[in-house]
Amino acid sequence: MIISVASGKGGTGKTTIATNLALSLEKAQLIDCDVEEPNANIFLNAKINEREDISVSIPEIDKTKCNFCGKCSDFCAYNALAVVPSDVLVFPELCHSCGGCELVCPLDAVGWHERIVGRIEHGVADGLDFYHGLLNIGEIQAIPVIKALKRKVDGDKNVILDAPPGTSCPVIETVGSSDYCILVTEPTPFGLHDLKLAVDVVRHLHIPFGVIINRDGVGDKKVELYCQNEKIPILMKIPHSEKIAHLYSKGIPFVNELPDWRSRFQNLFSRIQSEVKA
Amino acid sequence: MKQLTVISGKGGTGKTSITAAFASLAGNAVLADCDVDAADLHLILKPDVKKTMGFHGLNIAHIDKDRCIDCKKCYESCKFDAIDKEINLIKESCEGCGVCEYICPVDAITMKERDSGFAYISETRFGPMSHAMLKTAEEASGKLVTVVRNNAKTLAEEQGKDLIIIDGPPGIGCPVISAITGVDLVLVVTEPTLSAIHDLERILGVANHFGIPSVVCINKYDINVDNTEKIEQYCKSNGIEVVGKLPYDTVVTDAMIREKSVIEYSDSDVANKIIDMWNEIQGRLHI
């Protein structure tokens, strides 16, 4: 079963839920798909034993064949190519590697080279199979790194995907094809507003979902009212506690220090499992 | 005209609360919410929308099944797996490149404009505001950020404002890069947690990569003073100024619930510290 953990907004506790849930389960795999800011390993300290560079294909123009007709740049939807009278400029950061320039080139002048945009890493922590991805600084496109991570999903395991914040491409890429999605929110106006956006995303993707309220007690009751009205199950509430906040600040998963939470996460998992099967 | 962007590698560090506080202090500024994925600034500033503009991100393929001869060339050529074996378009995956349209031998595919969201020009109690909304599951948030910034620039020029305050998106990718390129100063808001420190290092790397001066604010600095010290050390050894240290205070959430900026809501310690930080930043921007 694949469970993704998402939230419209960042900083609501996605990584907290994903790591603590994964650490509470047997035969689990945790994949941190927030490749812009991967944080899960701060809590897991998995020893990284495998690294794999992730690259994308970028056009390389053979200028001995090119007659600067401009068909490639006219076709490119991303403005990644510019043709001037005696040169073709390639802007690799803008290229989506669609292959269109090669298709339209009448003189077969477009070849390809690989460009590294990030890497994925694998390790094990407390028996937990762990992957994360790192987008290189200054790179725009997180999608190729997330795609590479998702190829590592082990269908025989209980897979937890930690999603990036927001509601656009990287989130869709992560959450799509999961069996269930946990949406993490805070009981504040910002939390509620962003939760509604996240609910739109999972409904749009037809993925069953439920809500976990983190830092319960800091704000108001509007998130709960919203969930009641929308018939969205509230799976769990994690209280606003100094102890939990302090453990978080030091990078310690709270199930390690507060063991009764381990069984709560196991119950949460069983509940999701039965809902997915039903 | 000067431009300041408030960012944080990680979300939820208090960017928007700080931006809203600056908005109430600035006087002669245009406000821009560039977190187009999950815009929150409007929850405090309550903008009165004056103008709404449609936003077209990337194009999207449209398949005419009556014409399709099931040759599967589009399926084979799409690098984004946006067309399945039964030749159905998977909308969320289409990046609008146009390869399928080009390769289709029977003209069954056409690229169409895709309604991806809206850009707004508004008035607030603190001045004009440029903001936007990206529709659910749409792409091109970086492009929409550029639209919001261009609108803010036009507003500033038309109304003789000398500063644009930009509430930035989280992360280090496409939308953030669009929100910081060419600005005069970046304020990075961080928290004294190990994960926030990790994100801070990455986001400062991005600002540095694009040659943009950065300063740092440590929010909720008192929740872990050891980590606060680590951040200060890190900034010091990298020549980055910490312009503000804000204590944890529930008035920040209370102000949010009452739809007010912290400055309007209370004259607490945290509000005064934000005023001091604002004065520092004004000095840095020479305004």
Interface residues (C-beta under 8 A of the other chain):
Chain A: G8 K9 G10 G11 T12 T15 E36 E37 N39 I42 F43 F75 A77 Y78 H96 S97 C98 G99 G100 L103 V104 L135 I137 G138 E139 I140 Q141 A142 P164 P165 G166 T167 S168 C169 P170 I172 G176 E186 T188 P189 F190 H193 D194 L197 D200 V201 H204 L205 V218 G219 D220 A245 H246 Y248 S249 K250 G251
Chain B: G9 K10 G11 G12 T13 T16 D37 A38 D40 L43 L58 N59 S77 K79 F80 E92 E95 G96 C97 G98 V99 Y102 I103 L134 T136 A137 E138 E139 S141 G142 P169 P170 G171 I172 G173 C174 V176 I177 E191 P192 T193 L194 S195 H198 D199 R202 G205 V206 H209 F210 I223 N224 N227 T250 T253 M256 I257 E259
